[in-house]
Amino acid sequence: QVQLVESGGGLVQPGGSLRLSCAASGTIFSFSAMGWYRQLPGKQRELVATTTSGGSKNYADSVKGRFTISRDSAENTVYLQMNSLKPEDTAVYYCNVVGKVARWALDRNYWGQGTQVTVSS
């Protein structure tokens, strides 16, 4: 059973910074991609940033230049550094991992429980 443990969310003032962390544990053997999604109140979940096992990165236009995704492959951990935060960034942020539980297995999506980020003065 794969579990994603998230941390780093909280309350921050506009213009401030937060760093989210997500550590994957359990029977995961390897991953194809890790990323962050968010869900604003009343809206569907949207992609924020992703990184692949090869190191390529993808960002939503709304966060380019402000957010940075990175990973620690040895610890199966993905980070999201969030700078210049805006009230519009307020959302529940979810960690996502696409990975295998064994070499012979198919990739599967795994999700964290979500962590609240609130940007408010």
DRENPA-3360 file (N, C-alpha, C; in nm, 2 decimals, always signed):
BEGIN
1 = QVQLVESG = +0.08/-0.12/+0.00/+0.00/+0.00/+0.00/+0.09/+0.12/+0.00 ~ +0.07/+0.21/-0.10/+0.14/+0.33/-0.11/+0.07/+0.45/-0.03 ~ +0.15/+0.52/+0.04/+0.10/+0.63/+0.11/+0.18/+0.76/+0.08 ~ +0.11/+0.87/+0.07/+0.18/+1.00/+0.04/+0.15/+1.09/+0.16 ~ +0.26/+1.13/+0.22/+0.25/+1.21/+0.34/+0.29/+1.35/+0.31 ~ +0.20/+1.45/+0.32/+0.22/+1.58/+0.28/+0.24/+1.67/+0.41 ~ +0.32/+1.78/+0.39/+0.34/+1.87/+0.50/+0.37/+2.01/+0.44 ~ +0.37/+2.11/+0.52/+0.41/+2.24/+0.48/+0.30/+2.34/+0.45;
9 = GGLVQPGG = +0.18/+2.30/+0.45/+0.07/+2.39/+0.43/+0.04/+2.48/+0.55 ~ -0.04/+2.58/+0.53/-0.07/+2.67/+0.64/-0.12/+2.80/+0.59 ~ -0.12/+2.90/+0.68/-0.16/+3.03/+0.65/-0.04/+3.12/+0.63 ~ -0.05/+3.20/+0.52/+0.06/+3.29/+0.49/+0.00/+3.42/+0.43 ~ +0.07/+3.53/+0.45/+0.02/+3.66/+0.40/+0.06/+3.67/+0.25 ~ -0.02/+3.75/+0.18/+0.01/+3.77/+0.04/+0.16/+3.82/+0.02 ~ +0.22/+3.76/-0.08/+0.36/+3.79/-0.10/+0.46/+3.70/-0.03 ~ +0.41/+3.62/+0.06/+0.49/+3.53/+0.14/+0.52/+3.40/+0.06;
17 = SLRLSCAA = +0.59/+3.31/+0.13/+0.63/+3.18/+0.07/+0.60/+3.07/+0.16 ~ +0.58/+2.95/+0.10/+0.56/+2.83/+0.17/+0.63/+2.72/+0.08 ~ +0.67/+2.61/+0.15/+0.73/+2.50/+0.08/+0.65/+2.37/+0.12 ~ +0.59/+2.31/+0.03/+0.51/+2.19/+0.05/+0.60/+2.07/+0.02 ~ +0.59/+1.96/+0.10/+0.66/+1.84/+0.09/+0.57/+1.72/+0.08 ~ +0.61/+1.63/+0.00/+0.53/+1.50/-0.01/+0.62/+1.39/-0.02 ~ +0.61/+1.30/+0.07/+0.70/+1.18/+0.08/+0.61/+1.05/+0.05 ~ +0.66/+0.98/-0.05/+0.59/+0.85/-0.09/+0.65/+0.74/-0.01;
25 = SGTIFSFS = +0.57/+0.65/+0.04/+0.62/+0.54/+0.12/+0.53/+0.42/+0.09 ~ +0.57/+0.30/+0.13/+0.50/+0.18/+0.10/+0.57/+0.09/+0.00 ~ +0.49/+0.03/-0.08/+0.54/-0.07/-0.17/+0.58/-0.02/-0.31 ~ +0.58/+0.11/-0.32/+0.62/+0.17/-0.45/+0.76/+0.13/-0.49 ~ +0.77/+0.09/-0.62/+0.90/+0.04/-0.67/+0.97/+0.15/-0.75 ~ +0.90/+0.22/-0.83/+0.95/+0.33/-0.90/+0.84/+0.43/-0.94 ~ +0.87/+0.54/-0.98/+0.77/+0.64/-1.02/+0.80/+0.69/-1.16 ~ +0.69/+0.73/-1.23/+0.70/+0.79/-1.36/+0.69/+0.94/-1.35;
33 = AMGWYRQL = +0.61/+0.99/-1.26/+0.59/+1.13/-1.24/+0.54/+1.16/-1.10 ~ +0.58/+1.27/-1.05/+0.53/+1.33/-0.93/+0.48/+1.47/-0.95 ~ +0.38/+1.51/-0.88/+0.33/+1.64/-0.90/+0.24/+1.69/-0.80 ~ +0.19/+1.82/-0.82/+0.10/+1.88/-0.73/-0.02/+1.93/-0.80 ~ -0.13/+1.91/-0.75/-0.26/+1.96/-0.80/-0.32/+2.04/-0.69 ~ -0.42/+2.13/-0.72/-0.49/+2.20/-0.62/-0.64/+2.21/-0.66 ~ -0.72/+2.24/-0.56/-0.86/+2.25/-0.58/-0.91/+2.37/-0.50 ~ -0.95/+2.47/-0.58/-1.00/+2.59/-0.52/-1.15/+2.57/-0.48;
41 = PGKQRELV = -1.20/+2.64/-0.38/-1.34/+2.61/-0.34/-1.44/+2.63/-0.46 ~ -1.52/+2.53/-0.48/-1.62/+2.54/-0.58/-1.56/+2.51/-0.72 ~ -1.44/+2.47/-0.73/-1.38/+2.44/-0.86/-1.32/+2.30/-0.87 ~ -1.30/+2.25/-0.99/-1.24/+2.12/-1.00/-1.09/+2.12/-0.98 ~ -1.03/+2.01/-0.95/-0.89/+2.00/-0.93/-0.81/+2.03/-1.05 ~ -0.70/+2.11/-1.04/-0.62/+2.15/-1.15/-0.48/+2.13/-1.12 ~ -0.41/+2.11/-1.23/-0.26/+2.08/-1.22/-0.19/+2.21/-1.18 ~ -0.09/+2.19/-1.09/-0.01/+2.30/-1.06/+0.13/+2.28/-1.11;
49 = ATTTSGGS = +0.19/+2.17/-1.09/+0.33/+2.14/-1.14/+0.35/+1.99/-1.13 ~ +0.43/+1.94/-1.23/+0.47/+1.80/-1.23/+0.62/+1.79/-1.26 ~ +0.68/+1.68/-1.22/+0.81/+1.65/-1.26/+0.82/+1.50/-1.29 ~ +0.89/+1.46/-1.39/+0.91/+1.32/-1.43/+1.03/+1.26/-1.37 ~ +1.04/+1.13/-1.38/+1.16/+1.06/-1.33/+1.29/+1.11/-1.40 ~ +1.27/+1.16/-1.53/+1.38/+1.21/-1.60/+1.42/+1.35/-1.57 ~ +1.34/+1.42/-1.49/+1.37/+1.55/-1.45/+1.30/+1.66/-1.52 ~ +1.22/+1.63/-1.62/+1.14/+1.74/-1.69/+1.04/+1.79/-1.60;
57 = KNYADSVK = +1.00/+1.92/-1.62/+0.90/+1.98/-1.54/+0.80/+2.06/-1.62 ~ +0.68/+2.06/-1.56/+0.57/+2.13/-1.63/+0.49/+2.21/-1.52 ~ +0.46/+2.34/-1.56/+0.39/+2.42/-1.47/+0.26/+2.48/-1.53 ~ +0.17/+2.50/-1.45/+0.05/+2.58/-1.49/+0.09/+2.72/-1.51 ~ +0.03/+2.78/-1.61/+0.07/+2.92/-1.65/+0.05/+3.02/-1.53 ~ -0.05/+2.99/-1.44/-0.08/+3.08/-1.33/+0.03/+3.08/-1.22 ~ +0.12/+2.98/-1.22/+0.22/+2.97/-1.12/+0.36/+2.98/-1.18 ~ +0.38/+2.99/-1.31/+0.51/+3.00/-1.37/+0.58/+3.12/-1.31;
65 = GRFTISRD = +0.71/+3.10/-1.28/+0.79/+3.21/-1.22/+0.77/+3.23/-1.08 ~ +0.67/+3.17/-1.02/+0.65/+3.18/-0.87/+0.67/+3.05/-0.80 ~ +0.63/+2.94/-0.86/+0.64/+2.81/-0.79/+0.75/+2.73/-0.86 ~ +0.82/+2.65/-0.78/+0.92/+2.56/-0.83/+0.90/+2.42/-0.77 ~ +0.90/+2.32/-0.86/+0.88/+2.18/-0.82/+1.02/+2.12/-0.82 ~ +1.05/+2.03/-0.73/+1.17/+1.96/-0.72/+1.15/+1.83/-0.66 ~ +1.25/+1.74/-0.67/+1.23/+1.61/-0.61/+1.36/+1.55/-0.55 ~ +1.35/+1.46/-0.46/+1.46/+1.39/-0.40/+1.43/+1.24/-0.43;
73 = SAENTVYL = +1.49/+1.19/-0.53/+1.45/+1.05/-0.58/+1.49/+0.95/-0.47 ~ +1.60/+0.97/-0.40/+1.64/+0.88/-0.30/+1.54/+0.86/-0.19 ~ +1.47/+0.97/-0.16/+1.37/+0.97/-0.05/+1.23/+0.96/-0.11 ~ +1.21/+0.95/-0.24/+1.08/+0.95/-0.30/+1.00/+1.07/-0.26 ~ +1.06/+1.19/-0.26/+0.99/+1.31/-0.20/+0.99/+1.41/-0.31 ~ +0.88/+1.48/-0.32/+0.86/+1.59/-0.41/+0.83/+1.72/-0.33 ~ +0.88/+1.83/-0.38/+0.86/+1.96/-0.31/+0.80/+2.06/-0.40 ~ +0.73/+2.15/-0.34/+0.67/+2.26/-0.42/+0.71/+2.39/-0.34;
81 = QMNSLKPE = +0.80/+2.46/-0.39/+0.84/+2.59/-0.33/+0.75/+2.70/-0.39 ~ +0.67/+2.76/-0.31/+0.57/+2.86/-0.35/+0.61/+3.00/-0.30 ~ +0.64/+3.09/-0.39/+0.68/+3.22/-0.36/+0.58/+3.32/-0.42 ~ +0.59/+3.44/-0.37/+0.50/+3.55/-0.41/+0.35/+3.50/-0.41 ~ +0.31/+3.45/-0.30/+0.18/+3.39/-0.30/+0.07/+3.49/-0.30 ~ -0.04/+3.46/-0.37/-0.15/+3.55/-0.39/-0.27/+3.48/-0.32 ~ -0.37/+3.57/-0.29/-0.50/+3.51/-0.23/-0.56/+3.41/-0.33 ~ -0.54/+3.42/-0.46/-0.59/+3.33/-0.56/-0.53/+3.19/-0.55;
89 = DTAVYYCN = -0.42/+3.18/-0.48/-0.35/+3.05/-0.46/-0.42/+2.97/-0.35 ~ -0.51/+3.03/-0.27/-0.57/+2.96/-0.16/-0.65/+2.84/-0.22 ~ -0.61/+2.72/-0.16/-0.67/+2.60/-0.21/-0.62/+2.48/-0.13 ~ -0.68/+2.37/-0.15/-0.63/+2.24/-0.10/-0.54/+2.19/-0.20 ~ -0.41/+2.16/-0.16/-0.31/+2.11/-0.25/-0.29/+1.96/-0.23 ~ -0.29/+1.89/-0.34/-0.28/+1.75/-0.34/-0.15/+1.70/-0.41 ~ -0.08/+1.61/-0.34/+0.03/+1.54/-0.40/-0.01/+1.43/-0.49 ~ +0.05/+1.41/-0.60/+0.02/+1.30/-0.69/+0.14/+1.23/-0.73;
97 = VVGKVARW = +0.14/+1.09/-0.73/+0.25/+1.01/-0.78/+0.19/+0.91/-0.88 ~ +0.26/+0.90/-0.99/+0.23/+0.79/-1.08/+0.35/+0.69/-1.07 ~ +0.32/+0.57/-1.03/+0.43/+0.48/-1.00/+0.38/+0.33/-1.00 ~ +0.48/+0.25/-0.99/+0.46/+0.10/-0.99/+0.49/+0.05/-0.85 ~ +0.42/-0.06/-0.81/+0.45/-0.13/-0.69/+0.55/-0.24/-0.71 ~ +0.58/-0.27/-0.83/+0.67/-0.37/-0.87/+0.72/-0.35/-1.01 ~ +0.83/-0.41/-1.05/+0.88/-0.39/-1.18/+0.79/-0.43/-1.29 ~ +0.71/-0.54/-1.26/+0.62/-0.60/-1.36/+0.48/-0.53/-1.36;
105 = ALDRNYWG = +0.46/-0.45/-1.26/+0.33/-0.39/-1.24/+0.30/-0.27/-1.34 ~ +0.18/-0.24/-1.35/+0.14/-0.12/-1.43/+0.14/+0.00/-1.34 ~ +0.17/+0.12/-1.41/+0.16/+0.24/-1.33/+0.02/+0.27/-1.28 ~ +0.02/+0.33/-1.16/-0.11/+0.36/-1.10/-0.09/+0.50/-1.03 ~ -0.21/+0.57/-1.03/-0.21/+0.70/-0.97/-0.23/+0.69/-0.82 ~ -0.15/+0.76/-0.74/-0.17/+0.77/-0.60/-0.18/+0.92/-0.56 ~ -0.27/+0.94/-0.46/-0.30/+1.08/-0.41/-0.27/+1.09/-0.26 ~ -0.23/+1.21/-0.23/-0.22/+1.25/-0.09/-0.35/+1.29/-0.04;
113 = QGTQVTVS = -0.36/+1.32/+0.09/-0.48/+1.35/+0.16/-0.52/+1.50/+0.13 ~ -0.43/+1.58/+0.09/-0.45/+1.72/+0.07/-0.41/+1.80/+0.19 ~ -0.35/+1.92/+0.16/-0.31/+2.01/+0.26/-0.36/+2.15/+0.23 ~ -0.41/+2.22/+0.33/-0.47/+2.35/+0.30/-0.36/+2.45/+0.30 ~ -0.37/+2.54/+0.20/-0.29/+2.66/+0.19/-0.38/+2.78/+0.18 ~ -0.37/+2.87/+0.27/-0.45/+2.99/+0.28/-0.36/+3.11/+0.27 ~ -0.39/+3.19/+0.17/-0.31/+3.32/+0.15/-0.41/+3.43/+0.19 ~ -0.38/+3.50/+0.30/-0.47/+3.60/+0.34/-0.40/+3.70/+0.43;
121 = S = -0.44/+3.82/+0.43/-0.38/+3.92/+0.52/-0.47/+3.93/+0.65;
% end
